[in-house]
Amino acid sequence: MSRHSACTTTRSRWVLGALVVGLPLSLLPATAGAQPAAAPAAAASDRGWHGRPTTLPKVPVMTGSGGAVSSVDRDASQVGIDVLARGGNAADAAVATAAALGVTEPYSAGIGGGGFLVYYDARSRKVSTVDGRETAPATFTENTFRNPDGSPMVFNTVVNSGLSIGVPGTPALWAKALRDYGTLSLNAALKPAERLAAKGFVVDQTFHDQTVQNADRFSVFPETAKVFLRGGQAPAVGSVFTNPDMAKAYRTLRTQGTGALYAGALGRAIVAEARAPHTKAGSSVMGGQMTTRDLAAYRALTKAPIHSQYKGYDVYGMPVPSSGGIAVAEILNLVQAYEDRTGVSTSDLSDVDYLHRFSEASATAFADRNRWVGDVPGVPVKELTDPAFAAERACLFDPKRAQPRPIPFGSPDGAYTPCAPGTVVQSEPYEGQSTTHLTATDRWGNVASYTLTIEQTGGSGITVPGYGFLLNNELTDFNFTPLTKGVPDPNLPGPGKRPRSSMSPTILLDGGRPFLAVGSPGGATIITSVSQTILGYLDRDLSLVDAIAAPRLSSRNGSSEGAEPAILSGPTGAALTAMGHALASAGTPNEIGAATAIRSLRGGLFEAAAETTRRGGGSAMVVHPR
């Protein structure tokens, strides 16, 4: 299917036809990915609206009008679609969908975490961003994660402790997004999530497996075990999982406002648990340093986006403390620079040569990202995203051979020469692989690309007593010690500092109008997943859903490159290895990312797309399917 086609797949056409004639969701074919209907998404009437919402199936691609939502979860996407169908806009749908994901994806996102929103406002025709990243307590210093001898603390010990917990930013982002862009109150936007938590959702394989994978560390914390390990076991696939404590948390937020968290009883409960986590008999973990003053000082911030261009499209991404907007821009610039150097278009390459080119670009961008990007003054954003810098960095590109890893970082000083190779190399810092992403657009042309997280799957493992949500371990995104002795490190901890992130919510405009919104979870692999999806769609003649589903490679300037099985175990992987690439398994569950995207078509139509298989397949929906 051409990337310019507005058609849906044959499968989604069949499913939508079934809905038109009134087949219940439970009778839809298994190939459509529909979940059992035992616990439907919250109805519109639960938000004070009247009428019966249209229940849509879980499919990876859907085309139609009236607005669109794409996420990893059917219930969450349905909540967003209901908001749009009742007159809400993209900001309203994004907040409502995100809150629902906090229920159904509690190990990836929720009240206890943070995130980044990139938003196109149709009225002003401008793109802006909201930074809802967590912050470190005011007492943090560069030495907080070091032992007395200067060595770094044990990473997993810090993760599963109060010391890893940053001040949550998600509720503040929700409130700010609704206030600045939305039409709904926070009260109305959070009602569906409260309902979903109270009535429950159907457990899928991903939720079950993630619970099993975290069972040992969840069992250390009695409150977490009570909420997520009923009877000491992970919930069974197909069962209905309710979380009445989380419903209480949403009810508190929607009726009392975010002041309940940043200046009230909910916030005091967070601080108490972060400072002295409850553990089972015989176990103990470090306490954190968060105070109620840290909560009161938190602000979600409006920031100008990272703006770059690629082949005539305007590309907008998230600025510092995210490295996503900068790194995606540099990768795209490098791909263009390789085209200019070789005279061969990316669209004309074999799969092997394309992935080689992509790997070289992403490893180079990560070398520069690791050295220069963090929540510090003076990040050379303009230079890092300048095509002239990419041209200088591309001088060592060999179309037939991989550069030795790690690639040295460059000098984004504004004075570029035909070739100025770097000399200092750095190791790859660790970043967790969790997070979730959603995209939403409305009939007026507003667009939201929103990535939110509690860091690694299950966050810190610590649940707030009586409120049913997990707290983040976001502060472990700081580097514990400098990556390289004698080289300044912009991502060391500090008072009130926001840890560097790879979250890359992205919006592309074509002639000043929305064209594509895309994003993905996956820690540091987010940058490569988003870039690869954009390139697959724009340059590799893939449909949007096929660009999302394409096998992924993630080269982040480490000693090896993560590759999914279709690449690693086939002739493509063998050919890349022969070129000098050190490929390795993508890890458990052997997949990279879980992207969602929406493209705006002519005539008020949208194509929503999501994963076909990763995380059990995503959920793409439109208000009025074709």
N, C-alpha and C positions, 0 to 999 in steps of 0.2 A: 504493500500500500504506500503510495507516495506521501511524503510528509505534508504536502499541500492538500491532501484529500480530506473532505469533511465526513467521510463515511465511518460508521462503526464497524466492528467485526461481525462476522456472521453469527457468532455465538450470542453477542449482546443484542443483536437484532431479534433473535428468537426469544430471548428472555423478556425483552421489552414487549414483544407481541403477546406473550403469555400474560403479562401484567394488564395489558389493555383489556383482555377478555375476562379479567377478574380472577385468575388463578391465585390462590393463596401462596404466600412465600414458601410455606412448608412443602408445596408440591412442585416447586421449581426443580429442574434437573441438577444433580450434584455437580455437573461440569460448570455450572454458573457460579459456583463458590458460595451459594447461599447458606447461611447458618440456620440452625433450627430456630423456629419461631417461638420458643418457649419464653423468651424474654425480649420483647420488641423494644426498639428505641423509644425514648420518651415522646409522648404525643404532644402536638402543638397546644392542645387544650390545657396541658400542665403549665403552660406559660401565660395563661390568661387569654389565649386565643381560642377561637371556636372553629369547629369544622374538623374533618377527619383527614389527616395527612396521608399522602400516597407513600406506601411502603415500597422501597426499591431494593433490588437484589445486590448482593456483593459481586461486582464484576470489575475487571481491571480497566475497562474503557467504556465511556458512554458519551454520546453527543446529543446536544439539544440546546434549548434556550432557557431564559429566565434566571440564569446563574448556575454555578457549578461548585462542587466541593470534592476534594480528593484527600483521603487519608489512608492509614493502614487498616482502619477498623470500620465495619459496616454501621454499627450503632452510632459511632461518632460522626461519620459522614451524613447519616440520616438526620441527626440533630441539626447539623449545619444546613442541610437542604430544607428542613422544616422552617428554620429561621428565614431563609431566603424566600420561601414560598409565601410566607406571611408578611412580606414587605421589608424584612431586615436587609441590611447591606453586607458587603464583604467583611467589614470589621466586626459586625455583630456575629456573623456566621463563624468567623475565625475564633473569636473568644468562646462562643458556645461549643464549637467542635473541640477546641483545646481542653475545655473543662471536662467534656465527655471522655476525651482520651486520658485524662487524669484518673478516670474511673476504670476504663477498660485496658489501659496501658500504664498501670500504676508503677511499674518497675522502670519505666522510661521517662515519665513526666508527671507533673501534678503541682499541687499547691506548694509543696516543699522545694521547688526547683526554680529555674529561670529560663530565659530564652531571648530570641531576637525576632522582631517583626520587620519585614520590608513591605511597604504599602504604597500603592499607586492611588492617588486621589483623582477621580475623574473630573471633579469640578475645577480644581486648580491645575490639573494635568501635570502634577509633580509627584516625584517619588521621595518618600522620607522613610526614616527608620525609627524604631523604638528599641532601646537597649534595656532589657530586663535581666541582665546578667547578675548573678549573685555577687556579693561583696564580702571581702574578708573583714573580720572584726578590727576595730581601731587599734588593738594591741598587737597585731601581727607585724613581724619584721622579717627581713631576709633570712634570719636564723631560726624561724619558728619550726621548720621541718628538718632541723639538723640536730644531731646528737651533740653532747658537750665537746666531743673531739672534732666536730666539724663535718662528720660523715652524714649522709642522708639517713633519715629514719626509714624503717622497713615500710615499703609502700602499702602493702595489704594491711598492716597494723594501723596505719593512719586512716585508710579508707573506712575501715569498720570501727570508727571512733567518732566522738564528738568534735575532734579537732579538724575533721574534713568538712564540716558543715558550714556553708556560707549563708549569709542572710538571703532568704528567698526573694526573688524578684518577680515571679510569675503573677501573683495577685496584683501587684502594682502595675505591671504591663497591661493586664486585662483592663483595669480601671482607666488607665491612660488612653489605651486604644479606643475604648468606648467613648470616653470624654472627647477625644480629639477627632475621631473619624466616624464613630458609630451613631446609631439611633436608639438603641436599647439601653436601659439601665443595667447596672451590674446585677441587680435583683432579678430582672427578667432573663438575662443571658445565662445565669447560673442555675436556673430552675431545672432545665433538662438534665444536667449532670447530677443534681441532687436526686431527682427522680430515678435516674439510671442506677445510682449507687444504692438507693433504697430497694428498688424492685429487682435489680440484678441484671446480669448479662450472661450469655451462654459462653462457657469456657471453651476456648479453642486450643489446638495443640501447642501453639506458641506460648500462650499464657501458662499452660500446664508445665511445659518444658522449662520455662524461665523460673517457675516456682521451684521445680525439682533442683535446678542448677544452683539455686540460692538457699536451699533448705537448711544446710548446715549453718550458714552464718545467720539466717533468719532465726534459727532456734536459740541463738545466744540471747536474743532480745525478746522477753516475754510478750510485749505488746505486739511486736511484729508477728510472732508465732500465733498469737490469738487471732489476728486479723487474716493472715495469709496461709497459715498451716493449720487448718481446722482438723482437730483430731491428730495433729502431728503429720498430716499428709498434704500433698499438693491436691488441689481440687481436680476432680476427674473431668476429662474432656466430655462435653455435652451437658454437664451439670450447670446449674444456675448459681452464680457467685454474687452474693450481696455484700455490701459494706455499709452498714447503718452508721458506723462512726464517721465515715467519709461523708455520708449524706448530712450528718450533723455539721461537719466542717463547712460544706457548701452552704448550708442554711445559715450558719453564722456569718459567713462572708457576704451573702447576698442581702441579708436583713440588717446587718450592722455595718457593712462596708469594709473596706480594707483596713480601716482603723482598728478593727478587731485583731488584726495580725500585727500591724506596725505600732500599735499603741494600746493594745487591749489584752484580754484574757487568753486569746488564742496565741498571741505572740509570747506571752509569759510562759505558756505551756511549751512552746518551741524552745525558748531559751533554757528553761529548766531541764528539758530532756537533752539538749545539746551539751550543756555544761556537765551534767551528771547522768549519763544514759543508764536506764535500768537494764540489768543483765540477770541471767539465771544464776542460781547458786553455784559458786565455784568459778565464775567467770567475771572478768572485769575488762573495761576498755578505757582509753584515755578520754577525759572530758574536754570539751571545747572552750573557747574564749568569748563566744557571742554574748552580748548583753542587750538589755532592752534599749539602751541608747543606740546601739548599732541598728536595731530595727527601726527606731524612730528617725534615724538619719537617712534611711534608704530612699532613693528616688529612681523611678524609671525615667530614662532620658531620651528625648528626641534628638536625633543626630542626622547630619547630611549623609547620604549614602556614598559608597564607593561607586564611581561612574567610570566606565570604560567603554570601548567600542570594539565590536568584532564583526567584520564583513557587512557593515552598514547597520547593524543592530546596536542600540544603546543597552548596555548591560549594567544593571544596578544591583549592588550587594551590600552586605553588612560591614560597617567600619569597625575599627578598634573599639573594644577589646577582642572582637572576632578577627581572626585572620582569614576568614572565608572569602570575603569580598575581594581582598587584596590578592590572595593566592589564585582564585578562579580567574581574575583578570590577568594575572601574569601567565598562567597556563595558556589561556587563549591567545595572548600576545606572542608567546613562544611558538605555539603551533603556527601562527601566521608568519613568524620570523623564519621558521623552518621551511615553509612554503617558498618564501622569498629567496632563501639561500639555495634551495634545490631546484626551484622552478617546477616542482611537482605538487599539484593540489592535493589536499588531504582527501578529497573525494575520490581521487584516482588511485589511491594506495591499496595494496592488498591488506587483509586483516592484520597480518604479521607486521608489516611496515607501519601501519597506522598505530598499532599498540606500542611498537617501539618508539615512535615519535611521541605518542602520548606519555609514555613512561619517562622519557628524557625530559619532557616539559614539566611534568609534575614533580619529579625529583629535584629539578633545578629550582622550581618555585618553593618547594619545602625548605631547601637550603637557605633561601633568602628569608622566608617566613620565620624560621627558627632563630635566625640571628637578629632580625630587625623588628619583629612585631610583638607588641605587648601593650599593657595598659600603662604606658609611660608617655611623657611629653616627647615630641620631636620624632615620632615614627615617620620615616620618609615615604609617606603614602604616595605622593605625586610621582616620585621617582620609581617606586616599585611597580606602579601601574602604567608607566610610560613605555610605549612601544620601542622607543630608542634604547631603553635599558634592556628590554627583551632581546633586541637585535644584538646588543653587545654580549649578552649572556648566551646567545645562540651560536656564538662563533666556534665553539668546540663540538657542536653537534656533528655526529657521523651517522649518515643514513644506514650504515651497515654494521655499526658496532656500538654497544652501550658504553657510556662513560663509567669509569670506576666509581663505586659508591663508598663513602658519601662524597657527593659533589661539593666542592668548596662554595661558600657563599660569595655573592658579588658585592660590588660597591655602588649602591644607588646614590651617586653623588652629583648627578646632573651633567657630568662631563664624560660623554661616552665616546669610545674609540671603536675602530673596527673589531678589535679583540682585546679584552682585558680579563683574562682568566683569574679567578680567585686562587688563594693559596691555603686558606684556613678551613679545615673541615670540622664538622660537629656531629655528635651522635644524635640519633632520633629520640626525642622525648616521648614518654608514654602518654596516651590519652585513651580513656574508656570508649567502648564501642556502642553505647546505648543511644538514647534520644528518640524523638519522634518528630515527624514533619507533616504539615497540612498546607494545602493551597485552597483558596476560595476566591471567587469572583461573582459579581452580581450583574443584574440586567442594566445598570447604569454605567458599567465599565470600571468600577472600583476593583482593585486586585490586592489580595493579601497572600504573602508567602511567609510562613511562620514556622520556625523550628524551636522546640522547647525540650527541656531535659532535666533529669536529676543526676546526670553524669553517667556512671556505669550502670548496668542493669541491676536494679535494686537499690541504687544510690548507696547511702551509708549503711543500709540495713536497719536503720533506727526509725521506728514509727512513733509519732506523737501520741501519747496516751489519750484515749477518748476521742481522737479525731481521725484515725484511720488512714493517714497518708504518711508516706516515707519522706525522710529528709535527705537532701542531696549530699554527695561527697565531692562537690564541685571544686573545693579548694585544693584537691589533689591534682587539678589541672595546672597549678603552678609547678614550676621546676623546683625541686627541693634544694638543689645546689646548682651553681652555674654549669651550663652544658660544657663549656670549655674554659679552662683556667686562663685567666688574663684577658678574657673577652667579655665585654659587658653582656649581661643576660637581661632582656627586657621582661622576662616572665617569672621573676622571683616574687615571692609573697611580700606584701606590704600593707600598711594600715589603710583600710577602706578600699583596697585595690580589687579590681575585677580580673579573675584569671583569664588568660588567653583561651580562645575557643576556636574550633574549626567549623562551627555552624555556618552554613552558607545559603540562607534563603535568598533567592535570586529572582529578579523580574527583568525581562527583556522587552524593550519597546521597538517598534518598527514605525519610523516616521512620526514618533511622538505618541503613538497609540499602543496599548497593551498587545503584546504578541505571545509571550510565553512566561509562565511562572513555574518555578521548579525548586525543589529542595530535597534533602534526604537526611536520615539519621546516620549514625555510624562513627562517631568520634572523628579522628583525623581522616578517616576514609570518606567523610562527607565531602570534602573538597574534591577528591577524585571522582566520586560518584556523580556530583552535580556537573563537573566539567565534562565527564564522559557522556552524560545524558545530553548535554547541550551539543557537543560535537557529533554525537551519533545522529541527532535529529537534523542539525543544520548541514553537516558535511558528509554523512555516510548514507544518506538517502533512506533512513529508517523512519517508519511511522513513529509517533510519539511513544506509544506503548511499547513498541519494539526497541526503541532507544533506551527506555527504562529497563526492559527485560534483558538487554544484551549482556553477555558474560563480562564481568568486571575485573580489572586489574588496578591495583593501588600501589603506586610507587611513591614512597614518602622519604626518600633519601636515606633509608636504613640499609642494613647489610643484605636484606632480601626484600622482595616485592610480593605482596599478597595477591593471590590469583584464585579465582573460582574454578571449580573442577573442569568446566568446559574448556577453559584455557590451559590449566595446569596439566591435565592428563591427556591432552590431544596433540595433534601435529602443530598447532599454533604455539603451544608451550614449548615444544621441542625446538621449534625454529627460533623462538625468542631466547631460549637457553643457549643455543648455538651462537647467538649474537652477543652473548655475555651477560644476559639478564639472569639474576639469581632468584628464581621463582620459588614461592613457598605457599602452603595451604592458607586459605583465607581464615582458617581457624574454625571454632565451633560457633554457629552451626554451618560453617563452610560457605558463607555467603557474605556479600559486601553491600551494606546499605539497604534501604527500603524507600525508594524515591516516590514522590508524587508530583504531578505536573498538570497544568491546565493551559491550553492554548486558546486564544481568542480568534474566532473565525468571522467571516463577513456575515452580515445580516442578523446580528445579534445572537449568533450561535457560539457554543463553546464545546471543546473536546476535553473532557477530564480523563486522566490516565493515572494508573498506579501499577504497582508490582503485580506480575502474574503468579509468581510462586514464592518469592522471598517473604519471610514472616507470615507464611500461609496465604499470601496474596493480599493486595490492597483493595480499597473500595472507592471507585470513581462514580460520581453521581451528578446529574443535572436536574434542574427543577422540572423541565418539560422535555422528556426524552423524545427523540425522533424515531 
